[in-house]
Amino acid sequence: MSNEQTNLVIVESPSKAKTIGKYLGPGYQVKASMGHLRDLPKSKMGIDFDNDFEPHYIPMKGKESVIADLKKAAKESDNIYLATDPDREGEAISWHLKVLLNIPDEKTLRVTFNEITKNVVTKSIQSPRGIDYDLVDAQQARRVLDRIVGYELSPLLWKKIRRGLSAGRVQSVATRMVVDRENEIRAFVPQEYWSLDVDLERVGKAGRFRARFYGDPKKRELKSEEDVQAVVQSLEGRPFTVQSVKRTEKRRSPAPPFITSTLQQEASRKLNMTPRRTMAVAQQLYEGVDITGEGTLGLITYMRTDSTRLSEDALEAAKAFITQRYGASYYNGAHRQFKTKGGAQDAHEAIRPSNVHLDPETIAGDLTRDQYRLYKLIWSRFVACQMANALYDAIAIEAVCGDNVFRANHQSLKFAGFTAVYEEGKDDETEEVQSPLPDLNEGEPLRLAGRQQEQHFTQPPARYTEATLVRAMEEKGVGRPSTYAAIISTIEDREYVIKQDKRLSPTPLGEVVNGLMMERFNDIVDVEFTAGMEERLDQVEEGKLPWKTVIREFYNEFSKELADAEEALKDVRLKVPDEETDEVCELCGRKMVIKSGRFGRFLACPGYPECKNTKPLMERMPGRCPKCGSGMIKRKSKKGYAYYACERGAECGFMTWDVPTEFDCPSCGQTMFKKSGRGQMKPFCINEACPNFLPEDQRGYRRKPAEAAKAAEAGEPAAEEAPAKKPAAKKTAAKKPAAKKTASRKKAAETEEKGAAQ
């Protein structure tokens, strides 16, 4: 290639352009399209049904200057490299750029970067390809499907339920999943069961432990207090004996490196990040961050993937890093490769750091708080997946009394292995704390030192969190890695579901809309049908199926259902029931209901228009105000932090950052509190006159005395800063374009699954 030739590289964002431009040097001009430049029109369907569903794309409003600038640059360039993201949407953006800028085939060079590093960027530029029209067609099929469903269903929802509603293809399935889970909870009938624990001690020797009733000798559940009493009576006056002692070494293997869905789940569990926020921050890490002494670097590989595959170069780098940092014993001994789930596209590697030697602590000062936390999560998971197994010494003891068998287990860490770096989080922490067991021998006699029996009830299935909903969608084949975040954000924004205490539950509006969809458009909300549609789109991507065939087959059935629904609901108007609360209107005495408006949900009197009383919606908390005994409510400070106050407001004046719990102090009887933040926090008493009182400076918060006066003036608690967090690192001016990119990329991601009336 002659040095005199001019080369134009087009990417989506300024931050990505800056990173790539640094690697390519002066022979290349790198420009950003700022996301999509062409799309279906917002004001009308934009699909020609009489011409075999031909889409009509137009330049997007507000992008005129960007389009003009790119057209001029393209006209003056000999080679045009389309370097948009390496997925269906990125391929479609490249195709739209080719058409919009009138780029001839001989000048159209498509390049993709799984990671934005100098080595990968230069190699990709040297090996361009043409546009993959199978990928483009798969994206067009999804876009047209979503447009048809959204623009044809939304008017029906307007007429039959409420103006302003909209329907989406995959979002309707996600809403149904949340509604179905709520119905399971409502239909759940608790079953009683009991546990029986005994405290056993050695005869003539020191050593005491607790064991749980297992069976007689086969496993048996204690379903009533009578069952427990029968076992207790059979123990009276009879000796216990150690029947067996089993000592084993247990191994734990590390979790695979992240794919899109597992990254969103773990970021939700450990970092309290929404899927939308996780993907926005991951995009910044992928596109490039200014690192002191290094310039702009892409820190992670492409973050939209469903493959756990790792390159040989990455595996060798991990091996070198682990042996150097932790020692040879901490390396697995061979490259770990993880099996990718069936149905995964395997187009990209797993999500990993671009350079494993760039550890999070080294670059912490150049990252924002969220960038640091997410990069550390990705880095740690990748390093851990190539480390040795963790080893545990496990002991299991069976003690018998007559035919009754009691079991006790304990395990202790023998070799940390990968856990020295990372342990996978859990959605529900159900493991019991185990106490060490004495060194017992088989046949050794034991003496009963005490017993405890407790009644339990089976629990209904838990409501979805954003993390568990992503996992469920992935397991059922609903959506794809690039769409999970947009799906969840959309159903929350539409107020079909609401998040309370990190759990998702359907609103009355969501249930009414879902009911209509279930009755009249069962295919749209059918999980298997939607998963099958994803498989059809995969076939389009593989070149095995024409994309318009997918649209044609879908629309033939959908149009019939739509016509039938219009006729059946001709004179029907569905009412969304009010969500009644325990809050009483102080003007007329009615129980207030929850309404939705331009600024979100609020309390309103159902007596409107006679009574026009409204109030902000406040979340009630367990426990009682320690000052006056009234109820506790959750509020938000001006900075967005949650704090807790007496429901009587200024009349009482009590406020705190600490979270009220359902537990009462065993000494003084007042409500106990716990530190705000994630994880299992130990409750403590805030009553200064109580022997269990825990002073403020021992509750684990970072004090900010300088802000105390301001907080007091604002009517907020001021003893501590609300959740303690890592100080935000300094930002440079060069990072500002990345924020713009986040917004435009988010809009582009939402467009893929939106398919609803604007």
Order of alpha helices (4+ residues) and beta strands (2+ residues): beta-alpha-beta-beta-beta-beta-beta-alpha-beta-alpha-beta-alpha-alpha-alpha-beta-beta-alpha-beta-alpha-alpha-beta-beta-alpha-alpha-alpha-beta-beta-beta-alpha-alpha-beta-beta-alpha-alpha-alpha-beta-beta-beta-beta-beta-beta-beta-beta-beta-beta-alpha-alpha
